[in-house]
Amino acid sequence: MKATIIGFPQSGKSTLFYAVTNIKPDPTQMPQEQLALVGVPDPRINRLVEMCKPKKTTFANVEFVDVPGVSMADAHGRAEFAKFMPSIRKSDVLVIVVRDFKNPSVPEYRNRIDAMGDLADMHEELMFADLDAVTKRIEKLEKSKNKPTKTQEQDKKELAVLQRCAEALENSKPLSTVVQSEEDARAIASFAFVTEKPAIAVFNVDDDRAAEQIGDVPENFHSAFPLCADIEAQINELDDEDKATFLADIGVEEPARDRLIRSCYDAMNLMSFLTMGPDEVRAWTIPKGTQAVDAAGKIHSDLARGFIRAETVSYDDLLECGDMKGAKAAGKVRQEGKTYEVKDGDILNIKFNV
């Protein structure tokens, strides 16, 4: 999964990127995007490692990308933002950071502090980018739709979907409200429209508001939560024990990294199943509702091709029984077929024959 962090200048998004990835912005590389792979925190993996002492431990990963903040106040700024649009389109989920803190030493974007206004402005810019792409493609298809070609029927279907997309965007509606069916999604998949993607709103607040809750999630966003990026960056430099104390002092249970990754998983409807053994303990990321044969294919295509059954135990049952031997003795290990829907935290051992 790729999560792209975007925001206006002075929003604190690069500070958040550091707090999540432990990679500080490099002034010599600005303005360029930065990226980093971050292991998905999963206490279950740590417990399984204690249980079976594997040679290797592999956590799931999220790739975070920090896109430079540019002002949209003029045509030059919009042109600069457009340069990063191809990268933004490659992301799976957008994390939009807005400033909601007061600090006289940090210049205000457009001489204001208006988090909701900034969210609306950024979402509008994303819709403009999609509308531009939609309009150009419609113009091309309109010119060629009556020409006999091998793709004529496919082009007509694409044109019909794009015309609905244009109407929605012109009425300030993101494409996530239009593209509902799998057929529609396939017709325009190559465009990777940004307003089709789930978006998370992060309010960068003062430290005394870090524990506040966001009331209603802003329109067009999957979720929203506050944090103090500056404090989170300071916490990132502490050891684990001091981190917990610092977080407690500001009334927050988890660091920004954990909250942001969980929000990304929720936005993408993802979960993890686990595998364990003397060679490796590993977390595998899959969409919720994935069947056992497809989960097996995530590990290796041969496991799906020769699938026989999935020896399955839930993490909670395994923990309660102490180990796999105890779980089997207690009848907690199940033999599941191809169509079994894997649950979050299931531990699978795939039986196969190729």
Contacts in CASP RR format, 6 or more apart in sequence:
PFRMAT RR
TARGET T0000
AUTHOR 0000-0000-0000
METHOD contacts of the structure
MODEL  1
MKATIIGFPQSGKSTLFYAVTNIKPDPTQMPQEQLALVGVPDPRINRLVE
MCKPKKTTFANVEFVDVPGVSMADAHGRAEFAKFMPSIRKSDVLVIVVRD
FKNPSVPEYRNRIDAMGDLADMHEELMFADLDAVTKRIEKLEKSKNKPTK
TQEQDKKELAVLQRCAEALENSKPLSTVVQSEEDARAIASFAFVTEKPAI
AVFNVDDDRAAEQIGDVPENFHSAFPLCADIEAQINELDDEDKATFLADI
GVEEPARDRLIRSCYDAMNLMSFLTMGPDEVRAWTIPKGTQAVDAAGKIH
SDLARGFIRAETVSYDDLLECGDMKGAKAAGKVRQEGKTYEVKDGDILNI
KFNV
1 62 0 8 1.000
1 63 0 8 1.000
1 92 0 8 1.000
1 93 0 8 1.000
1 264 0 8 1.000
1 265 0 8 1.000
1 268 0 8 1.000
1 270 0 8 1.000
1 285 0 8 1.000
2 62 0 8 1.000
2 63 0 8 1.000
2 65 0 8 1.000
2 90 0 8 1.000
2 91 0 8 1.000
2 92 0 8 1.000
2 93 0 8 1.000
3 62 0 8 1.000
3 63 0 8 1.000
3 64 0 8 1.000
3 65 0 8 1.000
3 91 0 8 1.000
3 92 0 8 1.000
3 93 0 8 1.000
3 94 0 8 1.000
3 95 0 8 1.000
3 260 0 8 1.000
3 264 0 8 1.000
4 64 0 8 1.000
4 65 0 8 1.000
4 67 0 8 1.000
4 87 0 8 1.000
4 88 0 8 1.000
4 91 0 8 1.000
4 93 0 8 1.000
4 94 0 8 1.000
4 95 0 8 1.000
5 13 0 8 1.000
5 16 0 8 1.000
5 17 0 8 1.000
5 64 0 8 1.000
5 65 0 8 1.000
5 66 0 8 1.000
5 67 0 8 1.000
5 95 0 8 1.000
5 97 0 8 1.000
6 13 0 8 1.000
6 67 0 8 1.000
6 69 0 8 1.000
6 88 0 8 1.000
6 94 0 8 1.000
6 95 0 8 1.000
6 96 0 8 1.000
6 97 0 8 1.000
6 122 0 8 1.000
7 13 0 8 1.000
7 67 0 8 1.000
7 69 0 8 1.000
7 96 0 8 1.000
7 97 0 8 1.000
7 98 0 8 1.000
7 118 0 8 1.000
7 122 0 8 1.000
8 69 0 8 1.000
8 70 0 8 1.000
8 71 0 8 1.000
8 72 0 8 1.000
8 98 0 8 1.000
8 99 0 8 1.000
8 109 0 8 1.000
8 118 0 8 1.000
8 121 0 8 1.000
8 122 0 8 1.000
9 69 0 8 1.000
9 70 0 8 1.000
9 71 0 8 1.000
9 107 0 8 1.000
9 109 0 8 1.000
10 99 0 8 1.000
10 106 0 8 1.000
10 107 0 8 1.000
10 108 0 8 1.000
10 109 0 8 1.000
11 69 0 8 1.000
11 97 0 8 1.000
11 98 0 8 1.000
11 99 0 8 1.000
11 109 0 8 1.000
11 118 0 8 1.000
11 204 0 8 1.000
12 97 0 8 1.000
12 99 0 8 1.000
12 204 0 8 1.000
12 229 0 8 1.000
12 230 0 8 1.000
13 66 0 8 1.000
13 69 0 8 1.000
13 95 0 8 1.000
13 97 0 8 1.000
13 204 0 8 1.000
13 229 0 8 1.000
14 25 0 8 1.000
14 34 0 8 1.000
14 66 0 8 1.000
15 204 0 8 1.000
15 229 0 8 1.000
15 230 0 8 1.000
15 232 0 8 1.000
15 233 0 8 1.000
16 97 0 8 1.000
16 202 0 8 1.000
16 204 0 8 1.000
16 227 0 8 1.000
16 229 0 8 1.000
16 232 0 8 1.000
16 233 0 8 1.000
16 256 0 8 1.000
16 260 0 8 1.000
17 23 0 8 1.000
17 25 0 8 1.000
17 34 0 8 1.000
17 36 0 8 1.000
17 64 0 8 1.000
17 66 0 8 1.000
18 24 0 8 1.000
18 25 0 8 1.000
18 233 0 8 1.000
18 236 0 8 1.000
19 229 0 8 1.000
19 232 0 8 1.000
19 233 0 8 1.000
19 235 0 8 1.000
19 236 0 8 1.000
19 255 0 8 1.000
19 256 0 8 1.000
19 257 0 8 1.000
20 38 0 8 1.000
20 64 0 8 1.000
20 256 0 8 1.000
20 257 0 8 1.000
20 260 0 8 1.000
20 261 0 8 1.000
21 36 0 8 1.000
21 38 0 8 1.000
21 64 0 8 1.000
22 36 0 8 1.000
22 236 0 8 1.000
23 34 0 8 1.000
23 36 0 8 1.000
25 34 0 8 1.000
25 66 0 8 1.000
26 34 0 8 1.000
30 68 0 8 1.000
31 68 0 8 1.000
31 69 0 8 1.000
31 70 0 8 1.000
31 80 0 8 1.000
32 68 0 8 1.000
33 65 0 8 1.000
33 66 0 8 1.000
33 67 0 8 1.000
33 68 0 8 1.000
33 84 0 8 1.000
33 87 0 8 1.000
34 65 0 8 1.000
34 66 0 8 1.000
35 63 0 8 1.000
35 64 0 8 1.000
35 65 0 8 1.000
35 66 0 8 1.000
36 63 0 8 1.000
36 64 0 8 1.000
37 61 0 8 1.000
37 62 0 8 1.000
37 63 0 8 1.000
37 64 0 8 1.000
38 61 0 8 1.000
38 62 0 8 1.000
38 63 0 8 1.000
38 64 0 8 1.000
38 257 0 8 1.000
38 261 0 8 1.000
39 59 0 8 1.000
39 60 0 8 1.000
39 61 0 8 1.000
39 62 0 8 1.000
40 59 0 8 1.000
40 60 0 8 1.000
40 61 0 8 1.000
40 62 0 8 1.000
40 261 0 8 1.000
40 265 0 8 1.000
40 272 0 8 1.000
40 283 0 8 1.000
40 285 0 8 1.000
41 59 0 8 1.000
41 257 0 8 1.000
41 258 0 8 1.000
41 261 0 8 1.000
42 59 0 8 1.000
42 60 0 8 1.000
42 272 0 8 1.000
42 283 0 8 1.000
44 274 0 8 1.000
44 283 0 8 1.000
44 315 0 8 1.000
44 345 0 8 1.000
45 57 0 8 1.000
45 59 0 8 1.000
45 274 0 8 1.000
45 281 0 8 1.000
45 282 0 8 1.000
45 283 0 8 1.000
47 319 0 8 1.000
48 274 0 8 1.000
48 276 0 8 1.000
48 281 0 8 1.000
48 347 0 8 1.000
49 57 0 8 1.000
49 281 0 8 1.000
51 276 0 8 1.000
51 322 0 8 1.000
51 323 0 8 1.000
52 276 0 8 1.000
52 277 0 8 1.000
52 278 0 8 1.000
52 281 0 8 1.000
52 323 0 8 1.000
53 278 0 8 1.000
54 276 0 8 1.000
54 277 0 8 1.000
54 278 0 8 1.000
54 279 0 8 1.000
54 280 0 8 1.000
54 281 0 8 1.000
55 278 0 8 1.000
55 279 0 8 1.000
55 280 0 8 1.000
56 279 0 8 1.000
56 280 0 8 1.000
56 281 0 8 1.000
56 282 0 8 1.000
57 280 0 8 1.000
57 281 0 8 1.000
57 282 0 8 1.000
58 280 0 8 1.000
58 281 0 8 1.000
58 282 0 8 1.000
58 283 0 8 1.000
59 282 0 8 1.000
59 283 0 8 1.000
60 272 0 8 1.000
60 283 0 8 1.000
60 284 0 8 1.000
60 285 0 8 1.000
62 261 0 8 1.000
62 264 0 8 1.000
65 87 0 8 1.000
65 91 0 8 1.000
67 84 0 8 1.000
67 87 0 8 1.000
67 88 0 8 1.000
68 80 0 8 1.000
68 84 0 8 1.000
70 77 0 8 1.000
70 80 0 8 1.000
70 81 0 8 1.000
71 77 0 8 1.000
71 109 0 8 1.000
71 110 0 8 1.000
72 78 0 8 1.000
72 81 0 8 1.000
72 121 0 8 1.000
72 122 0 8 1.000
72 125 0 8 1.000
73 110 0 8 1.000
78 125 0 8 1.000
81 125 0 8 1.000
82 129 0 8 1.000
85 129 0 8 1.000
85 194 0 8 1.000
88 94 0 8 1.000
88 194 0 8 1.000
89 191 0 8 1.000
89 192 0 8 1.000
89 193 0 8 1.000
89 194 0 8 1.000
90 192 0 8 1.000
91 197 0 8 1.000
92 197 0 8 1.000
92 264 0 8 1.000
92 268 0 8 1.000
93 197 0 8 1.000
93 198 0 8 1.000
93 199 0 8 1.000
93 200 0 8 1.000
93 222 0 8 1.000
93 264 0 8 1.000
93 267 0 8 1.000
93 268 0 8 1.000
94 126 0 8 1.000
94 194 0 8 1.000
94 197 0 8 1.000
94 198 0 8 1.000
94 199 0 8 1.000
94 200 0 8 1.000
95 199 0 8 1.000
95 200 0 8 1.000
95 202 0 8 1.000
95 260 0 8 1.000
95 264 0 8 1.000
96 119 0 8 1.000
96 122 0 8 1.000
96 123 0 8 1.000
96 199 0 8 1.000
96 200 0 8 1.000
96 201 0 8 1.000
96 202 0 8 1.000
96 221 0 8 1.000
97 202 0 8 1.000
97 204 0 8 1.000
97 229 0 8 1.000
98 115 0 8 1.000
98 116 0 8 1.000
98 117 0 8 1.000
98 118 0 8 1.000
98 119 0 8 1.000
98 122 0 8 1.000
98 201 0 8 1.000
98 202 0 8 1.000
98 203 0 8 1.000
98 204 0 8 1.000
99 108 0 8 1.000
99 109 0 8 1.000
99 113 0 8 1.000
99 115 0 8 1.000
99 118 0 8 1.000
99 204 0 8 1.000
100 113 0 8 1.000
100 115 0 8 1.000
100 203 0 8 1.000
100 204 0 8 1.000
100 205 0 8 1.000
100 209 0 8 1.000
100 226 0 8 1.000
101 113 0 8 1.000
101 204 0 8 1.000
101 205 0 8 1.000
101 206 0 8 1.000
101 228 0 8 1.000
102 113 0 8 1.000
102 206 0 8 1.000
109 118 0 8 1.000
115 203 0 8 1.000
116 218 0 8 1.000
119 201 0 8 1.000
119 218 0 8 1.000
119 221 0 8 1.000
123 174 0 8 1.000
123 195 0 8 1.000
123 199 0 8 1.000
123 220 0 8 1.000
124 172 0 8 1.000
126 174 0 8 1.000
126 194 0 8 1.000
126 195 0 8 1.000
127 169 0 8 1.000
127 172 0 8 1.000
127 174 0 8 1.000
127 195 0 8 1.000
129 194 0 8 1.000
130 165 0 8 1.000
130 169 0 8 1.000
130 175 0 8 1.000
130 193 0 8 1.000
130 194 0 8 1.000
130 195 0 8 1.000
131 166 0 8 1.000
131 169 0 8 1.000
131 170 0 8 1.000
133 191 0 8 1.000
133 193 0 8 1.000
134 162 0 8 1.000
134 165 0 8 1.000
134 166 0 8 1.000
134 169 0 8 1.000
134 191 0 8 1.000
134 193 0 8 1.000
135 166 0 8 1.000
137 158 0 8 1.000
137 162 0 8 1.000
137 191 0 8 1.000
138 159 0 8 1.000
138 162 0 8 1.000
138 163 0 8 1.000
138 166 0 8 1.000
141 155 0 8 1.000
141 158 0 8 1.000
141 159 0 8 1.000
141 162 0 8 1.000
142 159 0 8 1.000
144 155 0 8 1.000
145 152 0 8 1.000
145 155 0 8 1.000
145 156 0 8 1.000
145 159 0 8 1.000
149 155 0 8 1.000
154 187 0 8 1.000
157 183 0 8 1.000
157 187 0 8 1.000
158 187 0 8 1.000
158 188 0 8 1.000
161 179 0 8 1.000
161 184 0 8 1.000
161 187 0 8 1.000
161 188 0 8 1.000
162 188 0 8 1.000
164 178 0 8 1.000
165 175 0 8 1.000
165 178 0 8 1.000
165 179 0 8 1.000
165 188 0 8 1.000
165 193 0 8 1.000
168 174 0 8 1.000
168 175 0 8 1.000
168 177 0 8 1.000
168 178 0 8 1.000
169 175 0 8 1.000
169 195 0 8 1.000
174 195 0 8 1.000
174 196 0 8 1.000
174 220 0 8 1.000
175 193 0 8 1.000
175 195 0 8 1.000
175 196 0 8 1.000
176 195 0 8 1.000
176 196 0 8 1.000
176 197 0 8 1.000
176 198 0 8 1.000
176 220 0 8 1.000
178 184 0 8 1.000
179 185 0 8 1.000
179 188 0 8 1.000
179 193 0 8 1.000
179 196 0 8 1.000
185 196 0 8 1.000
195 220 0 8 1.000
198 222 0 8 1.000
198 267 0 8 1.000
198 268 0 8 1.000
199 220 0 8 1.000
199 221 0 8 1.000
199 222 0 8 1.000
199 267 0 8 1.000
200 221 0 8 1.000
200 222 0 8 1.000
200 223 0 8 1.000
200 224 0 8 1.000
200 260 0 8 1.000
200 263 0 8 1.000
200 264 0 8 1.000
200 267 0 8 1.000
201 214 0 8 1.000
201 217 0 8 1.000
201 218 0 8 1.000
201 221 0 8 1.000
201 223 0 8 1.000
201 224 0 8 1.000
201 225 0 8 1.000
202 224 0 8 1.000
202 225 0 8 1.000
202 226 0 8 1.000
202 227 0 8 1.000
202 260 0 8 1.000
203 214 0 8 1.000
203 224 0 8 1.000
203 225 0 8 1.000
203 226 0 8 1.000
203 227 0 8 1.000
204 226 0 8 1.000
204 227 0 8 1.000
204 228 0 8 1.000
204 229 0 8 1.000
205 212 0 8 1.000
205 226 0 8 1.000
205 227 0 8 1.000
205 228 0 8 1.000
206 228 0 8 1.000
207 228 0 8 1.000
207 230 0 8 1.000
207 231 0 8 1.000
207 250 0 8 1.000
208 250 0 8 1.000
209 226 0 8 1.000
209 228 0 8 1.000
210 226 0 8 1.000
210 227 0 8 1.000
210 228 0 8 1.000
210 231 0 8 1.000
210 250 0 8 1.000
210 251 0 8 1.000
210 252 0 8 1.000
211 250 0 8 1.000
211 251 0 8 1.000
211 252 0 8 1.000
212 226 0 8 1.000
213 225 0 8 1.000
213 226 0 8 1.000
214 224 0 8 1.000
214 225 0 8 1.000
214 226 0 8 1.000
217 223 0 8 1.000
217 224 0 8 1.000
218 224 0 8 1.000
222 263 0 8 1.000
222 266 0 8 1.000
222 267 0 8 1.000
223 263 0 8 1.000
223 266 0 8 1.000
223 267 0 8 1.000
225 259 0 8 1.000
225 263 0 8 1.000
227 252 0 8 1.000
227 256 0 8 1.000
227 259 0 8 1.000
228 250 0 8 1.000
229 256 0 8 1.000
231 246 0 8 1.000
231 250 0 8 1.000
232 255 0 8 1.000
232 256 0 8 1.000
234 246 0 8 1.000
235 243 0 8 1.000
235 246 0 8 1.000
235 247 0 8 1.000
235 255 0 8 1.000
236 255 0 8 1.000
238 246 0 8 1.000
243 255 0 8 1.000
247 253 0 8 1.000
247 254 0 8 1.000
247 255 0 8 1.000
265 271 0 8 1.000
265 285 0 8 1.000
268 287 0 8 1.000
269 287 0 8 1.000
269 288 0 8 1.000
270 285 0 8 1.000
270 286 0 8 1.000
270 287 0 8 1.000
270 288 0 8 1.000
271 285 0 8 1.000
271 286 0 8 1.000
271 287 0 8 1.000
271 288 0 8 1.000
271 343 0 8 1.000
271 344 0 8 1.000
271 345 0 8 1.000
272 283 0 8 1.000
272 284 0 8 1.000
272 285 0 8 1.000
272 286 0 8 1.000
272 344 0 8 1.000
272 345 0 8 1.000
273 283 0 8 1.000
273 284 0 8 1.000
273 286 0 8 1.000
273 295 0 8 1.000
273 342 0 8 1.000
273 343 0 8 1.000
273 344 0 8 1.000
273 345 0 8 1.000
273 346 0 8 1.000
273 347 0 8 1.000
273 348 0 8 1.000
274 281 0 8 1.000
274 282 0 8 1.000
274 283 0 8 1.000
274 284 0 8 1.000
274 315 0 8 1.000
274 345 0 8 1.000
274 346 0 8 1.000
274 347 0 8 1.000
274 348 0 8 1.000
275 281 0 8 1.000
275 282 0 8 1.000
275 284 0 8 1.000
275 299 0 8 1.000
275 347 0 8 1.000
275 348 0 8 1.000
275 349 0 8 1.000
276 282 0 8 1.000
276 324 0 8 1.000
276 347 0 8 1.000
284 295 0 8 1.000
284 298 0 8 1.000
284 299 0 8 1.000
286 294 0 8 1.000
286 295 0 8 1.000
286 298 0 8 1.000
286 342 0 8 1.000
288 344 0 8 1.000
289 341 0 8 1.000
289 342 0 8 1.000
290 298 0 8 1.000
290 341 0 8 1.000
290 342 0 8 1.000
291 338 0 8 1.000
291 339 0 8 1.000
291 340 0 8 1.000
291 341 0 8 1.000
291 342 0 8 1.000
292 307 0 8 1.000
292 310 0 8 1.000
292 312 0 8 1.000
292 336 0 8 1.000
292 337 0 8 1.000
292 338 0 8 1.000
292 339 0 8 1.000
292 340 0 8 1.000
292 341 0 8 1.000
292 342 0 8 1.000
292 348 0 8 1.000
292 350 0 8 1.000
293 304 0 8 1.000
293 307 0 8 1.000
293 337 0 8 1.000
293 338 0 8 1.000
293 339 0 8 1.000
294 304 0 8 1.000
295 310 0 8 1.000
295 342 0 8 1.000
295 348 0 8 1.000
296 303 0 8 1.000
296 304 0 8 1.000
296 307 0 8 1.000
296 310 0 8 1.000
296 348 0 8 1.000
296 350 0 8 1.000
296 352 0 8 1.000
297 303 0 8 1.000
297 304 0 8 1.000
299 350 0 8 1.000
302 352 0 8 1.000
302 354 0 8 1.000
303 350 0 8 1.000
303 352 0 8 1.000
305 352 0 8 1.000
305 354 0 8 1.000
306 352 0 8 1.000
306 353 0 8 1.000
306 354 0 8 1.000
307 337 0 8 1.000
307 338 0 8 1.000
307 350 0 8 1.000
307 351 0 8 1.000
307 352 0 8 1.000
308 351 0 8 1.000
308 352 0 8 1.000
308 353 0 8 1.000
309 335 0 8 1.000
309 336 0 8 1.000
309 337 0 8 1.000
309 351 0 8 1.000
310 335 0 8 1.000
310 336 0 8 1.000
310 337 0 8 1.000
310 340 0 8 1.000
310 342 0 8 1.000
310 348 0 8 1.000
310 349 0 8 1.000
310 350 0 8 1.000
310 351 0 8 1.000
311 333 0 8 1.000
311 334 0 8 1.000
311 335 0 8 1.000
311 336 0 8 1.000
311 348 0 8 1.000
311 349 0 8 1.000
311 350 0 8 1.000
311 351 0 8 1.000
312 333 0 8 1.000
312 334 0 8 1.000
312 335 0 8 1.000
312 336 0 8 1.000
312 340 0 8 1.000
312 342 0 8 1.000
312 346 0 8 1.000
312 347 0 8 1.000
312 348 0 8 1.000
312 349 0 8 1.000
313 324 0 8 1.000
313 327 0 8 1.000
313 332 0 8 1.000
313 333 0 8 1.000
313 334 0 8 1.000
313 346 0 8 1.000
313 347 0 8 1.000
314 332 0 8 1.000
314 343 0 8 1.000
314 345 0 8 1.000
314 346 0 8 1.000
314 347 0 8 1.000
315 345 0 8 1.000
315 346 0 8 1.000
315 347 0 8 1.000
317 327 0 8 1.000
317 330 0 8 1.000
317 332 0 8 1.000
318 324 0 8 1.000
318 327 0 8 1.000
318 332 0 8 1.000
318 347 0 8 1.000
320 332 0 8 1.000
321 327 0 8 1.000
321 329 0 8 1.000
321 330 0 8 1.000
321 332 0 8 1.000
324 333 0 8 1.000
326 332 0 8 1.000
327 333 0 8 1.000
342 348 0 8 1.000
END
